[in-house]
Amino acid sequence: MRPLDRSRRRFLTLTAASAASLTALGLPALPASAAPAGADDAAEPDFGPNVFVYDPTTPTEEIQSTLDRLFAAQEHNEMGADRYAVLFKPGRYEVNAKLGYYTTVAGLGGHPDDVEIHGAVRVVGQPDPDSQAGISALTNFWRSVENLSIAPTDWSNQWAVSQASPMRRVHVKGILWLEPGSGGYSSGGYIADSKVDGITINGSQQQWLTRDSELGGDWTNGVWNQVFSGVLGAPAQGFPNPPYTTLPTSPVTREKPYLFVDGEGGWRVAVPALRYDSAGTTWGAGARPVPSLPLAHFFIARPTDSAQRINQELSRGRHLLLTPGVYHLDRALRVEHPDTIVLGLGMPSLAPTTGDAALRIEDVEGVRIAGVLVDAGPVESEVLVEVGKRHSHRGHASNPTSLQDVFFRIGGPWVGRAVTSLVINSRHAILDNIWAWRADHGIEDTVGWTVNTAETGVVVNGDDVTAYGLFVEHYQRYQTIWNGERGRTVFYQSELPYDPPSQAAWSSPTGRGWASYKVAGPVREHEAWGLGVYSYFNQEVDIRCDRAIEAPKRAGVRFHDAVTVFLDGSGGIERTVNEAGTPVVGSYGTSPVVEYP
């Protein structure tokens, strides 16, 4: 994104022998091969050299030294290959954790308050000569915090981020500050299953999604598109002024899996259950126990492991935990068993090298993919991640596949090419914080109209798919195509490509440019809330997009609170939804549409 002026509950632990309990909770009874005989769940796992595990007996100076060293290495390492995770066992820690690129800080308790960071877990702004404030958070991507509490010792905890920087299952015992400060720009982010006791200073955040959380104080400010879904204490509906879209509940959700250490010292992975019409956190007073699985059921992969080796483990019915690093894959990882969990630690990257996909998931129930970055390779892939086979029709309403914190990148660290980043064929899938990004900047010679090529970010063919936090940017045709029936999107953010060299090079069969969000003509039912589409054509050529959102005009296809914005550059967007809206062309302007049709 570019600037304008530019009573706690402990976890229910499940043993491999308790197949009946697993089944009753909707979890699979894993085959005997899934866990080695005699595996010691209390043994310290070997996560490799880029994962740091601390307990309260570790000297504070040692922890702070590691955090400072990682930040110094990662503060500006936007296109680097290093990935890190810092994990805290239950206890209280007096530290100040600044997060740079590809860094995760997470607690290992059964409840967020089991780990208290007395200090900060924060992201700060970066120098930006294009900002009047001289600082911004516009490229503060690829970092995360989860499953802990923060007691700020300064006046607030700063989390100045843009895309692909989730805050999940966090209790902020004070004020949360989401902008870089002094009026610097920031480009939107994501909070889920979290509680903020004090006010939240949104400030210059241009767009934001907060889902299934609790706000103890006011949410201040707003720029273009702020969405609250199932948030207790959320501001009232006010779009476009203030730009708040508020849904009292989220229709169907399931929180991201996460690591924790149980009361006996056993390492486990929590597997949160499905919720319907949810609001507030999963861990507040009266919350139900969360089922979990022993870490022994997981293959702990290293970046040196081949795709063949990882696929052998997946085929045996084991789950997959990807430790930090870049996985160069000569073939797709294949998920064939229902209820398989693929969990990334420290934002690992899957990078196909031969033109295959990075990940292919069969049309089976209950698969969970979480916490991974997918980088296109130099040989064009038809698709990077595919969920189900084309024409999949089996329903999975009671146990859908979910993708959470899955981020795609075309170009940037190297030349990357793909036709489509993500294709969803399975019914009832849940997408929860997806950023599909054709890079607009990167290492020299890795970005350009004919260099990092990609047509479409996300294609949804399956029926009954629900998306929360869908960020899709800079692709060369439609950003998002929705072919399935009864689809729902809660928050959408999209910039059109910056770099079309001419109108002729960027014109669709229906007119000038390509809509960002395309609902296919045959679709009878579709609904979306809180959509923002932005233009910044930077080639000094008058490029027009006839409409930001293109959809069949019928009663069952509905849009609530959509806006287009001219950011900078040349040309612009003529209409917001089909024929509705006013032009935002040539200079700064916005065009909100509250209801369509």
Buried (B, 14 or more C-beta within 10 A) or exposed (E): BBBBEBEEBEBBBBEBEEBEBBEEBBBBBBEEEBBEEEEEBEEEBEBBEBBBBBBEEBEEEEBBEBBBEBBEBBBEBBBBBBBBBBBBBBBEBEBBBBBBBBBBBBBBBBBBBBBBBBBBBBBBBBEBEEBBBBBBBBBBBBBBBBBBBBBBEEEBBBBBBBBBBBBBBBBBBBBBBBBBBEBBBBBBBBBBBBBBBBBBBBBBBBBBBBBBBBBBBEBBBBBBBBBBBBBBBBBEBBBBEBBBBBBEBBBBBBBBBBBBBBEEEBBBBBBBBBBEEBBBBBBBEEBEBBBBBBBBBBBBBBBEBBBEEBBEBBEBBBBBBBBBBBBBBEBBBBBBBBBBBBBBBBBBBBBBBBBBBBBBBBBBBBBBBBBBBBBBBBBEBEBBBBBBEEEBEEBBEEBBBBBBBBBBBBBBBBBBBBBBBBBBBBBBBBBBBBBBBBBBEBBEEBBBBEBBBBBBBBBBBBBBBBBBBBBBBBBBBBBBBBBBBBBBBBBBBBBBBBBBEEBEBBBBEEBBBBBBBBBBEEBEBBBBBBBBBBBBBBBEBBBBBBBBBBBBEEEEBBBBBBBBBBBBBBBBBBBBBBEBBBBBBEEEBBBBBEEBE
